[in-house]
Amino acid sequence: MKIKRLIVSTNQEKYPIFIGSGLISNLKDIIKDQSINFIKCLIVVDRNIPEKKINIIKKKLNHKKVYIHYIKANEKNKNQKTVNKILDILLEKNFSREDILISVGGGITGDIAGYAASIFKRGLKFINMPTTLLAQVDSSIGGKTGVNTKHGKNLIGSFYQPKLVISDTDFLNTLPKREITCGYGEILKHSLISNKNFFQFLNKNFKKIFKFRSPYIEKTIYESCKIKKKVVEKDEKEKSIRKILNFGHTFAHAYEASLNFSKKLNHGEAVILGMTTALNFSKLNNFLPLREFNIIENHIKNFGLPNDIKKYFFLKDLKKIISFMINDKKNNTNKINLILLKKIGIPLINKKFSKEKLTIFLNKELSD
Ligand SMILES: NC(=O)c1ccc[n+]([C@@H]2O[C@H](COP(=O)([O-])OP(=O)(O)OC[C@H]3O[C@@H](n4cnc5c(N)ncnc54)[C@H](O)[C@@H]3O)[C@@H](O)[C@H]2O)c1
């Protein structure tokens, strides 16, 4: 069994990420090796995870008091009510800070469970077992937790690091194709903002990665995590460099919000669409050379990733999109803050643009 291991070192916590196949069968040893002790354990599980996997996890924790709580993972349920339900169970079962909460699910489950852990008695031990590609390469690293409100996505939350992340690639086998694309969007983003060699690896091995062939999938998840880990370690609270992780996201959030977070466009697809818009904007403003732009555009198109905003929006949506961009929580002025690309592997940060400039640009994107 090939297991890759990375250590994330933040001010709050130093913890390992394990990446590989068959990890949950070794859960007992992994937890023991990390000296993580607890008596009671609540596992918050995404309902779409096969029962067989949960039974393995339960079996491997069999000497402990294990409780299971299932959630339906969608953006609608990613709210305080779902968190309160988890807190109620922890209180009813008399959990103490010495006990543990484990999340088994994608980014939604991890964000909800991590947030509940962070506020339960001011911090309950937390283990994250991400089950989507997106969660394995992105949301399980860096300690951002939280929920949505009627005012927007992820507006309530905390920075709370887990004790351990276990990314078992076997979980990915049941993932719908659309969700694989979503995770791939974040992988592509990591390569574009940080590592040209990694981008070239992706370009060459895309098909094998999409089929989860070993060792390509493990290397892809590992390299992607390494990029996010390095950024998070430098800037845990997103004061400066961590902002590069938002490449494509200002557009993406506005796209998702404009469609009222409908299933027509999910988070990861919106990110890929947001990146293509940011790439177009980078090229148009001569930040990104045409040659580099073409290489990325070919990659996105050849592999059938979402790239045409006109498939999702009409010109009449422009006002709405711009207003969501202005209200993005990452903007602290009236201008719109964008992360752009200078070259493959080299981002451009702290670029601010007026509402008017973005309106003219998006107007053209939606009309051409
Ligand atoms: N905390 C962070 O730093 C961070 C970073 C990026 C995204 N996010 C958040 O992550 C969320 C998106 O995460 P996601 O893409 O993992 O979505 P998700 O958790 O909604 O999972 C996507 C879908 O796949 C299903 N699923 C999960 N694992 C499965 C498996 N192994 N087999 C079959 N089906 C499975 C889920 O039930 C769901 O229907 C968003 O809410 C976003 O805001 C957080």
Ligand as a Chemical Component Dictionary entry (heavy atoms), coordinates in Angstrom:
data_LIG
# 
_chem_comp.id                   LIG 
_chem_comp.type                 NON-POLYMER 
_chem_comp.pdbx_formal_charge   0 
_chem_comp.three_letter_code    LIG 
# 
loop_
_chem_comp_atom.comp_id 
_chem_comp_atom.atom_id 
_chem_comp_atom.alt_atom_id 
_chem_comp_atom.type_symbol 
_chem_comp_atom.charge 
_chem_comp_atom.model_Cartn_x 
_chem_comp_atom.model_Cartn_y 
_chem_comp_atom.model_Cartn_z 
_chem_comp_atom.pdbx_ordinal 
LIG N1  N1  N 0  -13.082 24.962 4.111  1  
LIG C1  C1  C 0  -12.502 25.277 2.994  2  
LIG O1  O1  O 0  -11.348 25.721 2.952  3  
LIG C2  C2  C 0  -13.241 25.062 1.702  4  
LIG C3  C3  C 0  -12.550 25.116 0.477  5  
LIG C4  C4  C 0  -13.265 24.853 -0.695 6  
LIG C5  C5  C 0  -14.619 24.556 -0.634 7  
LIG N2  N2  N 1  -15.244 24.536 0.583  8  
LIG C6  C6  C 0  -16.670 24.209 0.669  9  
LIG O2  O2  O 0  -16.794 22.852 0.271  10 
LIG C7  C7  C 0  -18.103 22.665 -0.263 11 
LIG C8  C8  C 0  -17.987 21.850 -1.519 12 
LIG O3  O3  O 0  -17.383 20.630 -1.202 13 
LIG P1  P1  P 0  -17.584 19.312 -2.083 14 
LIG O4  O4  O 0  -17.388 19.649 -3.493 15 
LIG O5  O5  O -1 -16.790 18.247 -1.468 16 
LIG O6  O6  O 0  -19.144 19.103 -1.955 17 
LIG P2  P2  P 0  -20.133 18.175 -1.089 18 
LIG O7  O7  O 0  -19.666 17.969 0.263  19 
LIG O8  O8  O 0  -21.462 18.759 -1.309 20 
LIG O9  O9  O 0  -20.084 16.809 -1.897 21 
LIG C9  C9  C 0  -20.543 16.787 -3.221 22 
LIG C10 C10 C 0  -21.574 15.686 -3.459 23 
LIG O10 O10 O 0  -20.913 14.428 -3.426 24 
LIG C11 C11 C 0  -21.536 13.568 -2.484 25 
LIG N3  N3  N 0  -20.470 12.706 -1.978 26 
LIG C12 C12 C 0  -19.494 13.033 -1.096 27 
LIG N4  N4  N 0  -18.607 12.035 -0.998 28 
LIG C13 C13 C 0  -19.047 11.038 -1.815 29 
LIG C14 C14 C 0  -18.548 9.754  -2.155 30 
LIG N5  N5  N 0  -17.383 9.314  -1.677 31 
LIG N6  N6  N 0  -19.265 8.995  -3.014 32 
LIG C15 C15 C 0  -20.413 9.469  -3.551 33 
LIG N7  N7  N 0  -20.917 10.673 -3.295 34 
LIG C16 C16 C 0  -20.232 11.465 -2.434 35 
LIG C17 C17 C 0  -22.207 14.471 -1.495 36 
LIG O11 O11 O 0  -23.267 13.865 -0.848 37 
LIG C18 C18 C 0  -22.656 15.607 -2.410 38 
LIG O12 O12 O 0  -23.854 15.254 -3.041 39 
LIG C19 C19 C 0  -18.708 24.018 -0.449 40 
LIG O13 O13 O 0  -19.673 24.236 0.530  41 
LIG C20 C20 C 0  -17.538 24.979 -0.256 42 
LIG O14 O14 O 0  -17.942 26.204 0.302  43 
LIG C21 C21 C 0  -14.584 24.773 1.731  44 
# 
loop_
_chem_comp_bond.comp_id 
_chem_comp_bond.atom_id_1 
_chem_comp_bond.atom_id_2 
_chem_comp_bond.value_order 
_chem_comp_bond.pdbx_ordinal 
LIG N1  C1  SING 1  
LIG C1  O1  DOUB 2  
LIG C1  C2  SING 3  
LIG C2  C3  SING 4  
LIG C2  C21 DOUB 5  
LIG C3  C4  DOUB 6  
LIG C4  C5  SING 7  
LIG C5  N2  DOUB 8  
LIG N2  C6  SING 9  
LIG N2  C21 SING 10 
LIG C6  O2  SING 11 
LIG C6  C20 SING 12 
LIG O2  C7  SING 13 
LIG C7  C8  SING 14 
LIG C7  C19 SING 15 
LIG C8  O3  SING 16 
LIG O3  P1  SING 17 
LIG P1  O4  DOUB 18 
LIG P1  O5  SING 19 
LIG P1  O6  SING 20 
LIG O6  P2  SING 21 
LIG P2  O7  DOUB 22 
LIG P2  O8  SING 23 
LIG P2  O9  SING 24 
LIG O9  C9  SING 25 
LIG C9  C10 SING 26 
LIG C10 O10 SING 27 
LIG C10 C18 SING 28 
LIG O10 C11 SING 29 
LIG C11 N3  SING 30 
LIG C11 C17 SING 31 
LIG N3  C12 SING 32 
LIG N3  C16 SING 33 
LIG C12 N4  DOUB 34 
LIG N4  C13 SING 35 
LIG C13 C14 SING 36 
LIG C13 C16 DOUB 37 
LIG C14 N5  SING 38 
LIG C14 N6  DOUB 39 
LIG N6  C15 SING 40 
LIG C15 N7  DOUB 41 
LIG N7  C16 SING 42 
LIG C17 O11 SING 43 
LIG C17 C18 SING 44 
LIG C18 O12 SING 45 
LIG C19 O13 SING 46 
LIG C19 C20 SING 47 
LIG C20 O14 SING 48 
# 
